[in-house]
Amino acid sequence: MEDTKETKKESKEKEETRPHFAKVIEYNEQPWLTDILIGQRGTKSHGHLTASGAIIWYLRDEQGKEIIKNGSKVD
């Protein structure tokens, strides 16, 4: 059991040293959608991905450029 605690602790420390992050956000009003923030640690800008199942409904990169909106590629 002690080995499991150490492994989780080491895993968390290793994760915090990675240069990027991905975080699922829970405040979405539509429970069938999943919102995920992605980006580099230590920066204020971030990308945003909204998915439903295997379909991406919205994707924005860190610079704010929309790539997918309402499930379709933005030209």
DSSP file (Angstrom, degrees, kcal/mol; ACC not computed):
  #  RESIDUE AA STRUCTURE BP1 BP2  ACC     N-H-->O    O-->H-N    N-H-->O    O-->H-N    TCO  KAPPA ALPHA  PHI   PSI    X-CA   Y-CA   Z-CA
    1    1 A M     >        0   0    0      0, 0.0     4,-1.5     0, 0.0     3,-0.2   0.000 360.0 360.0 360.0 -40.2    0.0    0.0    0.0
    2    2 A E  H  >  +     0   0    0      1,-0.2     4,-2.1     2,-0.2     5,-0.2   0.866 360.0  57.7 -62.7 -36.2    2.8    2.4    0.8
    3    3 A D  H  > S+     0   0    0      1,-0.2     4,-2.4     2,-0.2    -1,-0.2   0.880 103.0  54.1 -61.4 -37.8    4.3    1.7   -2.7
    4    4 A T  H  > S+     0   0    0     -3,-0.2     4,-2.3     2,-0.2    -1,-0.2   0.907 107.2  49.8 -63.3 -43.6    1.1    2.9   -4.2
    5    5 A K  H  X S+     0   0    0     -4,-1.5     4,-2.2     1,-0.2    -1,-0.2   0.915 112.1  47.9 -61.7 -43.7    1.2    6.2   -2.4
    6    6 A E  H  X S+     0   0    0     -4,-2.1     4,-2.8     1,-0.2     5,-0.2   0.902 110.4  51.8 -65.2 -40.7    4.7    6.8   -3.4
    7    7 A T  H  X S+     0   0    0     -4,-2.4     4,-2.4     2,-0.2    -2,-0.2   0.914 110.8  47.4 -63.4 -43.5    4.0    6.0   -7.1
    8    8 A K  H  X S+     0   0    0     -4,-2.3     4,-2.3     2,-0.2    -1,-0.2   0.901 113.0  49.4 -63.4 -41.6    1.0    8.4   -7.1
    9    9 A K  H  X S+     0   0    0     -4,-2.2     4,-2.3     2,-0.2    -2,-0.2   0.931 112.7  46.4 -64.0 -46.4    3.2   11.1   -5.5
   10   10 A E  H  X S+     0   0    0     -4,-2.8     4,-2.4     1,-0.2    -2,-0.2   0.890 111.4  52.9 -63.1 -39.9    6.0   10.6   -8.0
   11   11 A S  H  X S+     0   0    0     -4,-2.4     4,-2.3    -5,-0.2    -1,-0.2   0.915 109.8  47.7 -62.1 -43.9    3.5   10.6  -10.9
   12   12 A K  H  X S+     0   0    0     -4,-2.3     4,-2.1     2,-0.2    -2,-0.2   0.910 112.0  49.7 -64.4 -42.9    2.0   13.9   -9.8
   13   13 A E  H  X S+     0   0    0     -4,-2.3     4,-0.8     1,-0.2    -2,-0.2   0.904 111.8  48.7 -62.5 -41.0    5.5   15.5   -9.4
   14   14 A K  H >< S+     0   0    0     -4,-2.4     3,-0.7     1,-0.2     4,-0.4   0.904 110.1  52.0 -65.0 -41.5    6.5   14.2  -12.9
   15   15 A E  H >< S+     0   0    0     -4,-2.3     3,-1.2     1,-0.2    -1,-0.2   0.884 105.3  55.3 -62.5 -39.7    3.3   15.6  -14.4
   16   16 A E  H 3< S+     0   0    0     -4,-2.1    -1,-0.2     1,-0.3    -2,-0.2   0.699 102.8  56.9 -69.4 -18.6    3.9   19.0  -12.9
   17   17 A T  T << S+     0   0    0     -4,-0.8    -1,-0.3    -3,-0.7    -2,-0.2   0.538  83.0 105.0 -89.2  -6.6    7.3   19.2  -14.5
   18   18 A R  S <  S-     0   0    0     -3,-1.2    23,-0.1    -4,-0.4    -3,-0.0  -0.459  75.1-130.3 -72.5 147.7    5.9   18.7  -18.0
   19   19 A P  S    S+     0   0    0      0, 0.0    22,-2.5     0, 0.0     2,-0.3   0.619  84.2  52.1 -77.1 -11.4    5.7   21.9  -20.2
   20   20 A H  E     -A   40   0A   0     20,-0.3     2,-0.3    22,-0.0    20,-0.2  -0.804  63.4-159.2-123.6 163.4    2.1   21.5  -21.2
   21   21 A F  E     -A   39   0A   0     18,-2.7    18,-1.9    -2,-0.3     2,-0.3  -0.953   7.7-166.6-137.0 158.7   -1.3   20.9  -19.5
   22   22 A A  E     -A   38   0A   0     -2,-0.3     2,-0.4    16,-0.2    16,-0.2  -0.968  14.9-178.6-141.8 130.4   -4.7   19.6  -20.4
   23   23 A K  E     -A   37   0A   0     14,-2.5    14,-2.9    -2,-0.3     2,-0.4  -0.989  23.0-139.0-137.9 126.9   -7.6   20.2  -18.0
   24   24 A V  E     -A   36   0A   0     -2,-0.4     2,-0.4    12,-0.2    12,-0.2  -0.708  24.4-144.6 -79.5 129.7  -11.3   19.1  -18.3
   25   25 A I  E     -A   35   0A   0     10,-2.4    10,-0.6    -2,-0.4     3,-0.4  -0.830   9.2-161.0-102.4 138.6  -13.5   21.9  -17.2
   26   26 A E        +     0   0    0     -2,-0.4    -1,-0.1     1,-0.2    -2,-0.0   0.421  68.9  86.2 -98.8  -1.5  -16.7   21.0  -15.3
   27   27 A Y        +     0   0    0      8,-0.0    -1,-0.2     2,-0.0     2,-0.1   0.299  53.9 131.0 -90.0  12.3  -18.8   24.2  -15.6
   28   28 A N        -     0   0    0     -3,-0.4     5,-0.0     1,-0.1     7,-0.0  -0.429  50.9-149.7 -66.8 133.1  -20.4   23.3  -19.0
   29   29 A E  S    S+     0   0    0     -2,-0.1    -1,-0.1     1,-0.1     3,-0.1   0.673  86.4  68.1 -78.1 -17.4  -24.2   23.7  -19.0
   30   30 A Q    >   -     0   0    0      1,-0.1     3,-1.9     2,-0.0    -1,-0.1  -0.884  69.8-163.5-103.7 104.7  -24.6   21.0  -21.6
   31   31 A P  T 3  S+     0   0    0      0, 0.0    -1,-0.1     0, 0.0    -3,-0.1   0.653  84.6  64.6 -66.6 -14.2  -23.6   17.7  -19.9
   32   32 A W  T 3  S+     0   0    0     20,-0.1    21,-0.3    -3,-0.1     2,-0.3   0.587  93.8  75.8 -83.1  -9.7  -23.2   15.8  -23.2
   33   33 A L    <   -     0   0    0     -3,-1.9     2,-0.5    19,-0.1    19,-0.2  -0.742  68.4-150.4-100.5 150.7  -20.3   18.1  -24.2
   34   34 A T  E     - B   0  51A   0     17,-2.9    17,-2.5    -2,-0.3     2,-0.4  -0.987   8.9-159.2-119.4 123.5  -16.8   17.9  -22.8
   35   35 A D  E     -AB  25  50A   0    -10,-0.6   -10,-2.4    -2,-0.5     2,-0.4  -0.875  11.1-175.6-103.1 133.7  -14.7   21.1  -22.6
   36   36 A I  E     -AB  24  49A   0     13,-2.8    13,-2.6    -2,-0.4     2,-0.4  -0.995  15.2-151.3-132.6 131.2  -10.9   20.8  -22.4
   37   37 A L  E     -AB  23  48A   0    -14,-2.9   -14,-2.5    -2,-0.4     2,-0.3  -0.843  20.6-177.9 -97.0 138.3   -8.3   23.6  -21.9
   38   38 A I  E     +AB  22  47A   0      9,-1.9     9,-4.0    -2,-0.4     2,-0.3  -0.987  20.3 100.1-136.4 145.1   -4.9   22.9  -23.4
   39   39 A G  E     -A   21   0A   0    -18,-1.9   -18,-2.7    -2,-0.3     2,-0.3  -0.995  63.7 -49.0 170.4-170.6   -1.7   24.9  -23.4
   40   40 A Q  E >   -A   20   0A   0      5,-0.3     3,-1.3    -2,-0.3   -20,-0.3  -0.719  56.8-109.7 -91.4 139.9    1.7   25.6  -22.1
   41   41 A R  T 3  S+     0   0    0    -22,-2.5     3,-0.1    -2,-0.3    -1,-0.1  -0.395 100.7  27.2 -65.0 143.2    2.3   25.9  -18.3
   42   42 A G  T 3  S+     0   0    0      1,-0.3     2,-0.3    -2,-0.1    -1,-0.2   0.456  98.3 103.8  86.0   1.0    3.0   29.4  -17.1
   43   43 A T    <   -     0   0    0     -3,-1.3    -1,-0.3     2,-0.2     0, 0.0  -0.828  64.0-143.3-112.7 155.8    1.2   31.3  -19.9
   44   44 A K  S    S+     0   0    0     -2,-0.3     2,-0.1    -3,-0.1    -1,-0.1   0.788  80.0  80.9 -84.6 -29.7   -2.2   33.0  -19.7
   45   45 A S        +     0   0    0     18,-0.0    -5,-0.3    -5,-0.0     2,-0.3  -0.465  58.6 168.4 -78.4 151.4   -3.2   32.0  -23.3
   46   46 A H        -     0   0    0     16,-0.3    -7,-0.2    15,-0.2     2,-0.2  -0.984  32.3-112.2-155.4 159.2   -4.6   28.5  -23.9
   47   47 A G  E     -B   38   0A   0     -9,-4.0    -9,-1.9    -2,-0.3     2,-0.4  -0.512  27.1-147.2 -88.8 165.4   -6.4   26.5  -26.5
   48   48 A H  E     -BC  37  60A   0     12,-2.0    12,-2.5   -11,-0.2     2,-0.4  -0.998  12.9-175.4-140.0 131.7  -10.0   25.2  -26.1
   49   49 A L  E     -BC  36  59A   0    -13,-2.6   -13,-2.8    -2,-0.4     2,-0.5  -0.996   3.8-170.3-128.3 131.1  -11.6   22.0  -27.3
   50   50 A T  E     +BC  35  58A   0      8,-2.7     7,-2.7    -2,-0.4     8,-1.7  -0.990  16.7 175.8-120.5 125.8  -15.2   21.1  -27.0
   51   51 A A  E     -BC  34  56A   0    -17,-2.5   -17,-2.9    -2,-0.5     2,-0.4  -0.925  25.9-163.1-131.2 152.9  -16.2   17.5  -27.9
   52   52 A S  E >  S- C   0  55A   0      3,-2.7     3,-2.0    -2,-0.3     2,-0.3  -0.935  75.5 -46.2-132.2 109.5  -19.3   15.3  -27.9
   53   53 A G  T 3  S-     0   0    0     -2,-0.4   -19,-0.1   -21,-0.3    -2,-0.0  -0.529 123.8 -23.9  64.0-127.6  -18.3   11.7  -28.2
   54   54 A A  T 3  S+     0   0    0     -2,-0.3     2,-0.5    -3,-0.1    -1,-0.3   0.369 118.6  99.1 -95.5   4.2  -15.8   11.5  -31.1
   55   55 A I  E <   -C   52   0A   0     -3,-2.0    -3,-2.7     2,-0.0     2,-0.6  -0.799  65.2-144.4 -97.6 129.2  -17.0   14.7  -32.7
   56   56 A I  E     +C   51   0A   0     -2,-0.5    -5,-0.3    -5,-0.2     3,-0.1  -0.828  18.6 178.3 -90.7 120.5  -15.1   18.0  -32.1
   57   57 A W  E     +     0   0A   0     -7,-2.7    14,-2.3    -2,-0.6    13,-0.6   0.773  68.5  13.5 -90.5 -31.4  -17.5   20.9  -32.0
   58   58 A Y  E     +CD  50  69A   0     -8,-1.7    -8,-2.7    11,-0.2     2,-0.3  -0.991  58.9 175.3-150.4 136.9  -15.1   23.7  -31.3
   59   59 A L  E     +CD  49  68A   0      9,-2.3     8,-3.3    -2,-0.3     9,-1.5  -0.953   3.5 174.0-146.0 124.2  -11.3   24.0  -31.4
   60   60 A R  E     -CD  48  66A   0    -12,-2.5   -12,-2.0    -2,-0.3     6,-0.2  -0.993  22.7-135.3-129.0 136.1   -9.3   27.2  -30.8
   61   61 A D    >   -     0   0    0      4,-2.3     3,-1.8    -2,-0.4   -15,-0.2  -0.238  35.9 -92.8 -83.3 178.7   -5.5   27.3  -30.6
   62   62 A E  T 3  S+     0   0    0      1,-0.3   -16,-0.3     2,-0.1    -1,-0.1   0.768 124.2  57.0 -63.4 -27.0   -3.4   29.2  -28.0
   63   63 A Q  T 3  S-     0   0    0      2,-0.1    -1,-0.3   -18,-0.1   -16,-0.1   0.480 121.0-105.1 -84.6  -1.5   -3.2   32.3  -30.2
   64   64 A G  S <  S+     0   0    0     -3,-1.8     2,-0.5     1,-0.3    -2,-0.1   0.465  70.6 145.8  94.4   2.5   -7.1   32.6  -30.4
   65   65 A K        -     0   0    0      1,-0.0    -4,-2.3    -5,-0.0     2,-0.4  -0.619  46.2-134.2 -76.7 123.8   -7.4   31.3  -34.0
   66   66 A E  E     +D   60   0A   0     -2,-0.5    -6,-0.2    -6,-0.2     3,-0.1  -0.658  29.6 171.5 -79.4 128.9  -10.6   29.2  -34.4
   67   67 A I  E    S+     0   0A   0     -8,-3.3     7,-2.7    -2,-0.4     2,-0.4   0.785  70.5  21.3-104.3 -42.3  -10.0   26.0  -36.3
   68   68 A I  E     +DE  59  73A   0     -9,-1.5    -9,-2.3     5,-0.3    -1,-0.4  -0.998  66.1 176.5-129.4 133.3  -13.4   24.2  -35.8
   69   69 A K  E >  S-DE  58  72A   0      3,-2.7     3,-1.7    -2,-0.4   -11,-0.2  -0.994  71.9  -4.7-139.6 131.1  -16.7   26.0  -35.0
   70   70 A N  T 3  S-     0   0    0    -13,-0.6   -12,-0.2    -2,-0.4   -13,-0.1   0.826 130.1 -57.6  54.0  35.3  -20.1   24.4  -34.7
   71   71 A G  T 3  S+     0   0    0    -14,-2.3     2,-0.3     1,-0.2    -1,-0.3   0.450 118.2 101.2  81.6   1.5  -18.5   21.1  -35.8
   72   72 A S  E <  S-E   69   0A   0     -3,-1.7    -3,-2.7   -15,-0.3    -1,-0.2  -0.908  79.0-102.6-121.5 148.1  -17.2   22.4  -39.1
   73   73 A K  E     -E   68   0A   0     -2,-0.3     2,-0.4    -5,-0.2    -5,-0.3  -0.440  35.3-129.1 -65.7 134.4  -13.7   23.6  -40.2
   74   74 A V              0   0    0     -7,-2.7    -1,-0.1    -2,-0.2     0, 0.0  -0.728 360.0 360.0 -86.3 131.7  -13.3   27.3  -40.3
   75   75 A D              0   0    0     -2,-0.4    -1,-0.1     0, 0.0    -8,-0.1   0.443 360.0 360.0 -92.2 360.0  -11.8   28.6  -43.5
